[in-house]
Amino acid sequence: MRKAAIVVFWIIASIFVLGLVTLPIDLRTQIVVSVVAVAVMTVLKQMHAEGNWRLIALAFGTSIVLRYVFWRTTSTLPPITELQNFIPGLIIYIAEMFSVCMLALSLFVVSLPLPVRPRWGKLEGELPYVDVYVPSYNEDATLLSNTLAAAKAMDYPPEKLKVYLLDDGGTEQKRNSKNLVEASLAQTRHRELRQLAAELGVGYITRARNEHAKAGNMNHALQHTTGDLIVVFDADHAPTNDFLQETVGYFLEDPRLFLVQTPHFFINPDPLERNLRTYELMPSENEMFYGIIQRGLDKWNASFFCGSAAVLRREALNSVNGFSGVSITEDCETAVELHSNGWNSVYVDRPLIAGLQPATFSSFIGQRSRWAQGMMQILRFKFPILLSGLTIPQRLCYMSSNLFWLFPFARASFMIAPLCYLFFGLQIFDASGGEFLAYTLSYLVVNILTQNYLFGQFRWPWISELYEYIQTVHLMPAVVSAILNPKKPSFKVTAKDESIEFSRLSEISRPFFIIFFIYVAACVMMVYRLYAEPYLAGVTWVVGGWNFLNLFLTAAALGVVSEAGERQKARRVKMSRRCELVIGDSVYRGTIEDVSTDGAGLQVQVRDLDKLRPGTAARLRVEPLKGGDPGEVPVMIRHARSLGELAMVGCRYAPVNSLHHSVISDLMFASSDRWQQLLQSRKNDPGTVVGTFWFIKTAVRQMGRGMSYFIGKVQPNTGGGGIARAKGKG
């Protein structure tokens, strides 16, 4: 009876809303309604209203969006008899409707996401056996040492924890390759990593052939291990000590739980953050997904496996014959399969790993191309909206995640649309200046406010549009390829452990400069049309404004593809931890001020800088966070300067055995509080107006920087020059 009443209520409410949306009103009334809706949303946002008030604000915004959709559908499409106008007009209309559908799915997912789960605390009672998988393809031993040492140091009963290195770079297939160079490299890698695993006390597993990429690697390991739970860490994802303490307990509560996923936190900036210098200023791109979207998915039991930083139940994996390997995004595909079989998932919103993301623009695009193609494969092979076993909310959640990757088509349409009028005089949007003000402008403002309401602390204004644009140019061919031939894409590793030694243009930057100059030419055409066709000034100003918005996006993108050189190869993380610097028989007390995977910055109690000459061998002694005997790691003094009674010392690690890597891992990765504090320090919302002005200022500045690279102050890179230590991720 209660369900029937709810259904009747929603039917009546839908009819009422439909009536309001289609109600014929004049332009003045539409403007008044839009102003009222914007005012209500703005006031509630400034009041930080949550709960039902948040839904009310979003409802006001939704009403304006629906009014726009009705008007756009019934009044603005060019006549079908004018094909030169109708066809591009229909394309931009479809792109807009796609954006509205994605907005609707976003509202469903994140309008009221689950709150952050409380910390679990200390595990008690009989605990399950845990196997930790660290899949690897071509990462170097140093990177793997830090991750394996961190995994080995996790707070869990040692008799119930086993760590395994899954080496897909030393398979029999590679070691016996007909290519002698490839075979020699694989044999050397096989020996080195087996020795590394033995020194660290972890298992080493390889296989005969490289089949089904990462999924095949992990499925092979499933046959050779026995733990109740499987933890997966990418080769560059080093866990904190409390990873298992914060995740395993959920499996004790729910026997049908197949997954506990945690965020992917990165200690280095992506190309946009690095080149625009925003890493410490604003939230990273992935924080919107891991900070709120995954919590929204979790509300509907639809948070999915992201390939790493996760715990899975072996029983569940065995029920579907292991990790799925049909698509090149085995993580999401596996989650779809298990959700459709009635298994549950949980998302824990606390950074419990620290990893590396692509530093160069080309590697960034390569990674996103794989994600996009993998999601298109899932859409083609699984089609979640009709997949048996999923609940209706789960179907909508998965469709939201899959369809998102069609954004290159919509973004390209929005970029091309104003050019159709300015260059060719096409009338693809049949509306007057007044109608544009009453409907389109209000829709755009409400759309921006809605996004800010949903994601304000996790995404600044116009940053999503910039990320979409810089990916669109190169992702569109990849998406089209996967749609037309979903079996064609193959798994490709993502270069992670990279550094750029000198400033350069990205090797795939040329299209962005061409597009920028096209929009500059379009601005010239706008001035010409205002002069030559004054009777169309209203339309020209409207389209010109649209063109200027796109121009700012293309200007900011020039900065993204202008890759700034870095002095430091590894990102420094600030901290404060007592230590001792041992030089010969002398011991100097001090404090560690910052650390990286390569070295540390110290303040030590010493006045005689002669004892701290560059090249001096020393030992850094520090007590582990979770207690125990102090550990030491050999270091080499790089520089020192006097601070009066103290000296500021920079040193580089010089590890020679596995114990040294354990100390480095403890210094860098042991504490999740450090990563949580860094996330919180970036979680700020400048608001729509301030954020927009900041973006315009940034776009102008990056345009100047990009043009300085383009005109010859920095030569473009044509084949990877200037990139150091490029490694892959399995």
C-alpha positions, 0 to 999 in steps of 0.5 A, spaced: 500 500 500 505 504 501 509 503 495 502 504 491 502 511 494 509 513 493 508 511 485 501 515 485 505 521 488 510 521 483 505 520 477 501 526 480 508 530 481 510 529 474 504 531 471 504 537 475 511 539 473 510 537 466 504 542 466 509 548 469 514 546 464 510 547 458 506 553 461 506 558 455 508 565 458 511 571 455 519 573 455 518 578 461 515 572 465 520 567 463 526 572 465 522 574 472 522 566 473 529 565 471 531 571 476 527 568 482 530 561 481 537 563 480 536 568 487 534 562 491 539 557 489 544 563 490 541 564 497 541 557 499 548 556 497 551 562 501 547 559 507 550 552 506 543 549 506 544 541 506 539 536 506 532 538 504 534 545 502 539 542 498 534 538 494 529 545 494 535 549 491 536 543 485 529 543 484 529 550 482 535 549 477 531 543 474 525 547 473 529 552 469 533 547 465 526 543 463 523 550 461 529 551 456 529 544 454 521 545 452 523 551 449 529 549 445 525 543 442 519 546 440 521 553 438 529 554 436 530 548 431 531 551 423 526 548 418 528 542 415 527 545 408 534 548 410 538 542 410 545 547 411 542 550 417 538 544 420 543 539 420 548 542 424 542 545 428 540 538 429 547 536 431 548 541 436 541 540 439 543 533 440 549 535 444 545 539 448 540 534 450 546 529 451 548 534 456 541 535 460 541 527 460 548 527 463 546 533 468 539 529 470 544 522 471 548 526 476 543 529 480 540 522 481 547 520 483 550 526 487 544 530 489 544 527 496 550 522 497 552 518 503 556 522 508 563 520 509 563 513 513 566 514 520 573 511 521 573 503 523 578 503 528 582 497 531 580 490 528 578 485 533 576 478 533 577 472 528 580 476 522 580 473 515 586 471 511 589 477 506 593 476 500 595 482 497 597 483 489 601 488 486 601 487 479 607 489 475 609 490 467 615 494 466 616 498 473 623 499 475 625 495 482 626 502 486 618 504 485 616 496 486 620 496 493 617 502 496 610 499 494 612 492 496 615 495 503 609 499 504 604 493 503 608 488 508 608 494 513 600 494 513 597 493 520 595 486 520 596 480 524 603 478 520 601 470 520 594 472 516 597 477 511 601 475 504 604 480 499 605 478 492 609 481 486 605 479 480 610 480 475 608 480 467 614 483 465 618 477 466 614 471 463 616 465 460 614 468 453 618 474 454 624 471 457 624 466 451 622 471 446 625 471 439 627 478 440 634 477 443 634 484 447 627 483 449 629 476 452 635 479 455 631 484 459 626 480 461 631 475 464 634 480 468 628 483 470 626 476 472 632 475 476 632 482 480 625 482 482 625 475 484 631 477 489 627 483 491 621 479 493 626 474 497 629 480 500 622 483 502 619 477 504 614 477 499 611 472 494 613 472 487 609 470 481 609 470 474 606 466 468 607 463 462 604 467 457 602 475 457 594 473 456 588 478 458 593 483 460 592 485 468 586 481 469 589 475 466 595 476 471 591 477 477 587 471 475 593 467 474 595 469 481 588 467 484 590 460 482 596 460 486 594 463 492 589 462 498 587 468 502 579 470 503 580 477 501 584 480 495 587 486 496 590 490 489 595 495 489 598 498 482 605 498 482 606 505 484 600 505 489 603 505 496 598 503 502 598 507 509 599 502 515 592 503 517 589 500 510 587 494 512 584 496 519 580 501 515 577 496 510 577 489 512 572 490 518 566 491 512 567 484 510 565 481 517 559 485 517 556 483 510 557 476 507 555 478 501 560 484 500 565 483 494 568 490 494 571 495 499 574 501 494 578 507 497 580 513 493 586 514 489 590 519 492 596 522 488 602 525 490 604 528 484 600 533 479 597 531 473 599 535 466 594 541 467 595 541 475 603 542 474 603 546 468 598 551 471 601 551 478 594 549 481 596 542 485 596 546 492 591 551 490 585 547 488 582 540 488 585 535 483 581 532 477 580 525 481 577 528 487 570 530 484 570 522 482 573 520 489 570 525 493 563 525 492 561 521 485 563 515 489 559 516 495 553 518 491 554 511 487 555 508 494 548 510 496 545 506 491 550 500 492 553 502 485 560 504 487 565 500 483 572 497 483 577 502 480 583 497 479 587 499 485 586 501 492 581 496 493 579 489 497 575 484 494 572 477 496 575 471 493 568 467 494 565 473 490 571 473 484 570 465 484 563 465 483 564 469 476 570 466 474 575 471 477 577 478 474 573 480 467 577 481 461 573 482 456 574 489 456 581 493 457 577 496 464 577 490 467 576 493 474 569 496 472 567 490 468 568 486 474 564 490 478 558 490 473 558 483 473 558 482 481 553 487 482 548 484 477 549 477 481 547 480 487 553 482 491 554 488 494 560 494 495 562 499 500 566 505 498 571 508 504 572 515 503 579 516 506 586 516 502 589 510 504 594 509 498 599 514 495 600 513 488 603 517 481 599 519 475 601 521 468 606 527 468 606 528 461 600 530 457 601 525 452 601 519 457 595 523 460 591 522 454 594 515 453 591 513 460 584 517 458 584 513 452 584 507 455 579 508 460 574 511 455 575 505 450 574 500 456 567 504 458 565 504 451 566 496 451 562 495 457 557 499 454 557 495 448 558 488 451 554 489 457 549 495 456 548 496 464 541 499 463 538 492 460 543 488 464 539 482 468 540 482 476 542 490 477 537 494 480 534 500 477 538 505 481 544 501 479 543 501 472 542 508 472 549 509 476 553 505 471 549 508 465 552 515 468 559 512 468 559 509 461 555 515 458 560 520 461 565 518 456 561 520 450 563 527 452 568 529 446 562 529 441 558 534 445 564 538 447 566 538 440 559 540 438 559 546 443 566 548 440 564 548 433 557 551 433 559 558 434 564 558 428 558 555 423 555 562 424 561 567 424 565 564 418 559 561 414 553 565 416 549 559 418 543 560 422 543 553 427 539 556 433 533 560 431 532 565 436 532 573 438 536 576 443 531 577 448 529 569 447 536 568 448 537 572 454 530 569 457 532 562 456 539 560 454 543 565 458 538 563 464 539 556 463 547 557 462 547 560 469 543 555 472 547 550 469 553 553 472 550 554 479 547 547 479 554 544 478 557 549 483 552 546 488 553 539 487 561 539 486 563 546 489 568 544 494 571 539 489 571 542 482 572 550 481 568 553 475 570 552 468 575 546 470 571 541 468 570 544 461 577 545 460 579 538 462 573 536 457 576 540 451 584 538 452 581 531 452 576 531 446 581 533 441 585 526 442 579 522 445 574 522 440 578 518 435 579 513 440 572 513 442 569 512 435 574 506 434 571 503 440 564 504 438 565 501 431 569 495 433 569 494 441 574 488 440 579 492 437 582 496 443 588 493 447 591 494 454 596 499 454 600 501 460 600 508 462 607 511 463 607 514 471 614 515 474 616 520 469 619 527 470 620 533 465 628 535 465 627 541 461 621 546 458 618 544 452 611 543 448 608 536 448 609 532 442 601 532 441 600 540 442 600 542 435 592 541 434 591 546 440 595 551 437 591 551 430 584 551 434 586 557 438 588 561 432 581 559 428 578 562 434 582 568 434 580 569 426 573 568 429 573 574 433 576 578 427 570 575 423 565 577 429 568 584 428 567 584 421 559 582 421 558 587 426 560 592 421 557 589 415 551 586 418 548 591 423 541 589 423 544 582 425 548 585 431 544 582 437 545 575 434 552 576 432 554 579 439 550 572 442 554 568 438 561 572 439 560 571 446 560 564 445 566 564 441 569 568 447 568 563 452 571 557 447 577 562 446 578 562 453 578 555 454 583 554 448 587 559 451 588 556 457 589 549 454 595 552 451 598 552 458 596 545 459 600 543 453 606 547 454 610 543 459 614 546 464 621 543 466 622 541 473 628 541 478 626 536 482 624 529 479 620 527 485 614 531 489 616 533 496 611 532 502 611 537 508 612 533 515 615 534 521 618 528 524 624 527 529 630 524 526 638 523 527 643 524 522 649 520 523 656 522 520 661 517 522 661 517 529 657 523 530 650 524 531 646 530 530 639 531 532 634 534 527 627 534 524 625 532 518 621 537 514 619 534 508 620 527 504 620 524 497 621 517 494 628 520 492 630 524 499 629 528 505 630 535 507 632 536 514 633 541 520 639 539 524 643 541 530 650 543 527 654 549 526 660 547 522 658 546 515 664 543 513 661 536 516 655 537 511 659 538 504 656 535 498 657 528 497 658 526 504 656 519 506 651 519 512 645 515 515 638 518 517 636 514 523 628 515 524 623 511 529 617 507 525 611 510 526 608 504 529 613 503 534 619 498 534 627 499 533 629 505 530 631 504 522 636 507 518 637 509 511 644 511 507 644 518 505 648 522 501 648 530 503 647 534 497 647 541 500 647 545 506 646 552 509 646 555 515 640 557 520 644 560 525 644 554 531 641 549 526 643 547 518 638 546 513 640 539 509 638 536 503 640 529 502 638 523 497 637 516 499 642 511 497 639 504 499 642 498 498 638 493 501 630 491 503 631 494 510 633 501 507 626 501 503 622 499 509 625 505 512 623 510 506 616 507 505 615 508 513 617 515 512 613 517 506 607 513 506 605 510 513 601 515 515 594 516 512 593 523 516 598 526 512 594 525 505 587 527 509 590 533 511 593 535 504 586 533 501 582 538 506 587 544 505 585 544 497 578 543 499 575 550 498 570 553 493 571 560 490 564 561 488 561 562 481 563 569 480 570 569 483 572 562 480 570 565 473 574 571 474 580 566 476 579 562 470 579 568 465 585 571 468 589 564 468 587 563 461 590 570 459 596 568 463 597 561 460 596 564 453 602 568 453 606 562 456 604 558 451 605 563 445 612 564 448 613 556 447 610 556 440 614 562 437 621 559 439 623 560 446 622 553 447 623 548 442 617 543 441 619 536 443 618 531 437 619 524 440 620 524 448 626 528 449 627 531 455 623 526 459 626 522 464 625 515 468 619 514 464 616 507 466 609 504 465 603 501 470 600 494 469 
